[in-house]
Amino acid sequence: MLLFSDAAAVFSEIEKRSGRLEMTDVLSTLFKRTDGKEIDKLVYFIQGIVAPPYEGIDLGVGERFAIAAIASASGYPAGEVERQYKKSGDLGDTAEALLSKRKQTALSTTEMGVTYVYDAMIKIAKAGGQGSQDVKIKHLTELLNNAAPLEARYIVRFVLGRLRLGVGDPTILDAISVAHAGDKSLREPLERAYNVCADMGYVAKKFYADPESVRDFHVEPFRPLIPALAEREDSPGSIIKRLGRCGVEMKYDGFRLQCHKKGKEVELYSRKLERMSPMFPDVVAEIRKLKCDEIIFEGEALAFDKKKGRYFPFQQTMHRRRKHGIDEASKEFPLNLFVFDILYLDGADMTGDSYRARRAAVQRLFRGNVLAPSQMKIVRTSRELKKLFDDAVSSGLEGIMAKDLDSPYTAGKRKFAWIKLKKSYGKSVDTIDGVVVGYYLGRGARAEFEFGGVLVAVYNPGRGRLETVAKVATGFTEDEMVELREGLEKIKTKAPPLNLDCKIEVDYWVEPKFVVEVAFDEITESPNHTCAMHDGKGLALRFPRMTKMRPDKAENEITTSGEVARMFEIQRARS
Ligand code: ATP
């Protein structure tokens, strides 16, 4: 049995390291001491989750409840816990400090294994209904009563969703391989297994039971895959140069859905792999009618504006659904799902088949009005490709997706098997996806919304740190301002995110959760921002403006500081 205190000691070691290699080493020593019954739980803990996102399990513990539990476990009044928290800015640190000067010692303590702590987290998450908050506080207090100060630091951060050890999924996979084989040779099959089931705990458990099993991992209904992603090129010519003869599909600006069916049971997952079925009952009903028993496929959902005879962009599709209610919106703004890939059909995993073969199946299976194949044509020349791109843009679409006819489905990877060419190509405007780390209050005309803008960061995967790149004060619609302000208000924190490098002040710090797309004219060097910092200078966006919110994108999928640095280099070369 792995003691939670041993895990906590390793977490504290990891926090002191910044390089991936060092983290992998430290983590692999922990994995060596872990057995097959607890490895899944330890892996989830390190990921900062109790289960994969599609399970929809939320701990639902707010700061107030954590403060109450710390107070009762330490014997200090809640007011004192709060006062200390204001000073430290991290409730985990506060719990550690107060428990080390405990006013009372528990009568008896249980030795806590990783499984014990994990099971308690599940009890906390599952407590629902009336009086559930008291039950959550009771379980958390019990844990803290048994915990040494260092354990308390990580328990409290975990329940608040702020563990952020800075260990990314690739590091966990490397460490499992190193623990077992002494090197990273098993990383590839482990990674493939993870990409086709999106559940690292499950993969680790299977691997510990039989290391060979990960080489033969298959796609299954109701275990969503991590979606394949597209690379970008900036002209039709460069796409043809790379792919030669290729399939060109219309690129729809909708909501990406991964659809799973087994018998009459249907489940839809977002790009972030959250369950979406309640939001799209009309799509679910159509999928039920499909003439196959088991299927997994992907498509882009869009609402049609009957008045204007064109599709609403993504933002409006979702807005309509929220505003008008799902049933009404389904009638007034009917949805289409443009199916662009198929990954599994009646027992056969199709992810290894070529795009050509998968596309043939899409065309054979989807012939309805609601579920229709995305438009596709095979082209040979850049002139043919350019014509399709122009047609797409003039009919109000975002651009095109060019696809390599011979490539398999590359779950979880950004590859040149798919290449996007978007409307912005040829213009100087580019965009990044960043996460909001803080916000400003409005001044002057904006004061009535009490919202003045946001501080946005990108991710440095090598260092496991968030680095700021822009203060964004324009481009928000009024609806977006209200939505952002309300959303950010709920995730305010007293201190900056633990893994943020920042030299700028804000009015309020927030949990790094809201992903936004930001357009800019240029990238400049700046002593104030920390993105790709070099010789005291970071990179910053010039004239940043918000283009849209990206609720469909996860915090760990944002633009990296390396990508911003590459954009800066390209810009330099051009000028
Ligand atoms: P990415 O998904 O590459 O991280 P992003 O989320 O900013 O980037 P885009 O760059 O606009 O999105 O393009 C990729 C997205 O385009 C896909 O994730 C998918 O949702 C959407 N899409 C629209 N039409 C298609 C299509 N025909 N084939 C594949 N994807 C499509």
Residues whose N, C-alpha, C, O or C-beta is under 5 A from the ligand:
A	BS01	ATP	L229 A230 E249 M250 K251 Y252 R256 E300 F340 S374 M401
